[in-house]
Amino acid sequence: MLVLGIESSCDETGIALYDSDAGLLAHALHSQVAMHAEYGGVVPELASRDHIRRVVPLLRQALARSGRRLEAVDAIAYTQGPGLAGALLVGSAFAEALGFALGKPTLPVHHLEGHLLSPLLSADPPAFPFVALLVSGGHTQLMRVTGVGAYELLGETLDDAAGEAFDKSAKLLGLPYPGGALLSRLAEGGRPGAYELPRPMLHSGDLNFSFSGLKTAVLTLVREQGENPGEGFKADAARAFQDAIVEVLVKKALKALKQTGLKQLVVAGGVGANRQLRAALDEAARRRHWRVYYPELEFCTDNGAMIALAGALRLQAGAAAREAGAFAVRPRWTLDFSGA
């Protein structure tokens, strides 16, 4: 089965072709980071317009790289939500129109399910069941994943997600958009222990997270420095912030593995590309004899490959594709943890 995947939930346009037998055949991606940097953040209207400009050229690129014809596609999967309403509308309208024109069925996909399943694109994928740590710009969650569509929520953030805390703290330190990745690089030159920041909910006894207080602690640290804090301070503060985030994420992931009795951890989402987080999890896994899996770096952020994969796995698991032509987006769609 050949599935075309379309991702347009925020500021990346992604197109991919996934074959149930041969695996990922090709993917093409355009990031809008450079365009939004001028405004210090994502501008929804500009994001939507750019998706319109990119989706057809990216489809042609993916088809050319795969060596397949559009008519060979068996189904079209696309991100229905959550995300920016206008951006989602571009992808869903394109997918449904294309499906209608080709006479091919369509399958709406939950964006977070794409992230959850993205490590299965790797050459050495995990097997079900596993614990998943989803850490992205808008979500921080721990889940028990027993199969496609079978997800049990173990814990989640009560306020800011880890990615949000990275971006907001980066802005407090005067870093340009997109700040999270820049903060991570700056932290690599910071001195461990130069500043001590709180570890929110580290000893809460549950698997929930809270990062808004950590962001406030960074704000207090910056204000104490007065105007024009030096680069050395920024690096040390970035390191202190990242140390706190990583410690909380690692300790909670360890607790989730112990609580479930599982020995496989999957890390997905943009923050999963953080090198310090990966190193800390790898070391913890080595000591405790369990395994940690990550998507390839190119699949940590939003992409069409994870949507094509999720669509193909859904169809293999018995999900029903639908006749193309009618659609609706779900900007605030909650993942069904009862087993959709």
Backbone hydrogen bonds, N-H to C=O, Kabsch-Sander energy under -0.5 kcal/mol:
donor,donor_aa,acceptor,acceptor_aa,energy
3,V,1,M,-0.6
3,V,18,Y,-3.1
4,L,75,A,-2.4
5,G,16,A,-2.9
6,I,77,A,-1.8
7,E,14,G,-2.7
13,T,30,H,-2.6
14,G,7,E,-2.5
14,G,12,E,-0.6
15,I,28,A,-2.7
16,A,5,G,-1.9
17,L,26,A,-2.7
18,Y,3,V,-2.7
19,D,23,G,-3.0
20,S,1,M,-2.6
23,G,19,D,-2.7
25,L,17,L,-2.7
26,A,17,L,-1.3
28,A,15,I,-3.0
30,H,13,T,-2.3
32,Q,11,D,-2.6
36,H,32,Q,-2.3
37,A,33,V,-2.0
38,E,34,A,-0.6
38,E,35,M,-0.6
39,Y,36,H,-1.7
40,G,36,H,-0.7
40,G,37,A,-1.0
41,G,36,H,-1.4
47,A,43,V,-2.4
48,S,44,P,-2.3
49,R,45,E,-2.0
50,D,46,L,-2.2
51,H,47,A,-2.1
52,I,48,S,-1.7
53,R,49,R,-1.6
54,R,50,D,-1.9
55,V,51,H,-2.2
56,V,52,I,-0.5
58,L,54,R,-2.4
59,L,55,V,-1.9
60,R,56,V,-2.3
61,Q,57,P,-2.1
62,A,58,L,-2.6
63,L,59,L,-2.4
64,A,60,R,-2.4
65,R,61,Q,-2.5
66,S,62,A,-2.0
67,G,63,L,-1.7
68,R,63,L,-0.9
72,A,69,R,-1.7
73,V,70,L,-1.6
74,D,2,L,-2.9
75,A,2,L,-1.4
76,I,105,P,-2.1
77,A,4,L,-3.2
77,A,75,A,-0.5
78,Y,107,L,-1.7
79,T,6,I,-1.9
80,Q,78,Y,-0.6
80,Q,109,V,-2.3
81,G,109,V,-0.8
83,G,331,P,-1.6
84,L,9,S,-2.8
88,L,84,L,-2.9
89,L,85,A,-2.2
90,V,86,G,-1.4
91,G,87,A,-1.5
92,S,88,L,-2.8
93,A,89,L,-2.5
94,F,90,V,-2.2
95,A,91,G,-2.4
96,E,92,S,-2.7
97,A,93,A,-2.4
98,L,94,F,-2.5
99,G,95,A,-2.6
100,F,96,E,-2.4
101,A,97,A,-2.5
102,L,98,L,-2.2
103,G,99,G,-1.5
104,K,99,G,-2.3
106,T,322,R,-2.6
107,L,76,I,-2.4
109,V,78,Y,-2.9
111,H,81,G,-3.1
114,G,110,H,-1.6
115,H,111,H,-1.6
116,L,112,L,-2.7
117,L,113,E,-2.1
118,S,114,G,-0.9
118,S,115,H,-0.7
120,L,117,L,-2.0
121,L,118,S,-2.1
122,S,119,P,-1.5
130,F,145,V,-2.1
131,V,264,Q,-2.6
132,A,143,M,-3.1
133,L,266,V,-3.4
134,L,132,A,-0.7
134,L,141,Q,-2.7
135,V,133,L,-0.7
135,V,268,A,-2.9
136,S,134,L,-0.5
136,S,139,H,-3.1
141,Q,134,L,-2.1
142,L,155,G,-2.9
143,M,132,A,-2.4
144,R,152,E,-2.6
145,V,130,F,-3.2
145,V,143,M,-0.6
146,T,144,R,-0.6
146,T,150,A,-2.0
147,G,150,A,-0.9
150,A,147,G,-2.0
151,Y,149,G,-0.7
152,E,144,R,-2.6
153,L,151,Y,-0.5
154,L,142,L,-3.0
155,G,142,L,-1.6
157,T,140,T,-1.8
158,L,209,F,-2.7
163,G,136,S,-1.6
165,A,161,A,-2.4
166,F,162,A,-2.2
167,D,163,G,-2.3
168,K,164,E,-2.9
169,S,165,A,-2.3
170,A,166,F,-2.2
171,K,167,D,-1.8
172,L,168,K,-1.8
173,L,169,S,-1.5
174,G,171,K,-1.6
175,L,170,A,-2.7
182,L,178,P,-0.9
183,L,179,G,-2.9
184,S,180,G,-1.9
185,R,181,A,-1.9
186,L,182,L,-2.5
187,A,183,L,-2.4
188,E,184,S,-0.9
188,E,185,R,-0.5
189,G,186,L,-1.5
190,G,187,A,-1.5
194,A,191,R,-1.7
197,L,195,Y,-0.6
202,L,199,R,-1.7
204,S,201,M,-1.4
209,F,156,E,-1.8
211,F,160,D,-0.6
215,K,211,F,-1.7
216,T,212,S,-1.9
217,A,213,G,-1.9
218,V,214,L,-1.7
219,L,215,K,-2.0
220,T,216,T,-2.2
221,L,217,A,-2.1
222,V,218,V,-2.4
223,R,219,L,-2.4
224,E,220,T,-1.9
225,Q,221,L,-0.8
225,Q,222,V,-0.9
226,G,222,V,-0.6
226,G,223,R,-0.9
234,K,230,G,-2.0
235,A,231,E,-2.4
236,D,232,G,-2.2
237,A,233,F,-3.1
238,A,234,K,-2.5
239,R,235,A,-2.2
240,A,236,D,-2.4
241,F,237,A,-2.5
242,Q,238,A,-2.7
243,D,239,R,-2.7
244,A,240,A,-1.8
245,I,241,F,-2.3
246,V,242,Q,-2.8
247,E,243,D,-2.3
248,V,244,A,-2.1
249,L,245,I,-2.5
250,V,246,V,-2.7
251,K,247,E,-2.5
252,K,248,V,-2.4
253,A,249,L,-2.1
254,L,250,V,-2.5
255,K,251,K,-2.1
256,A,252,K,-2.2
257,L,253,A,-2.1
258,K,254,L,-2.3
259,Q,255,K,-2.7
260,T,256,A,-2.1
261,G,257,L,-1.9
262,L,257,L,-0.7
265,L,291,R,-2.7
266,V,131,V,-3.2
267,V,293,Y,-2.7
268,A,133,L,-2.3
271,V,135,V,-1.7
272,G,135,V,-0.8
272,G,269,G,-1.4
273,A,270,G,-1.7
274,N,271,V,-2.1
278,R,274,N,-2.2
279,A,275,R,-2.5
280,A,276,Q,-2.3
281,L,277,L,-2.4
282,D,278,R,-2.7
283,E,279,A,-2.1
284,A,280,A,-2.2
285,A,281,L,-2.5
286,R,282,D,-2.2
287,R,283,E,-2.1
288,R,284,A,-1.7
289,H,285,A,-1.1
290,W,285,A,-1.5
291,R,263,K,-2.6
293,Y,265,L,-3.1
299,F,296,E,-2.4
300,C,297,L,-1.5
301,T,297,L,-0.6
307,I,303,N,-0.6
308,A,304,G,-2.5
309,L,305,A,-2.6
310,A,306,M,-2.4
311,G,307,I,-2.4
312,A,308,A,-2.4
313,L,309,L,-2.9
314,R,310,A,-2.3
315,L,311,G,-2.3
316,Q,312,A,-2.3
317,A,313,L,-1.8
318,G,315,L,-1.2
319,A,314,R,-2.7
321,A,319,A,-0.6
322,R,106,T,-2.6
326,A,323,E,-0.5
330,R,80,Q,-3.3
333,W,330,R,-1.4
337,F,335,L,-0.9
339,G,336,D,-0.9
340,A,336,D,-0.8
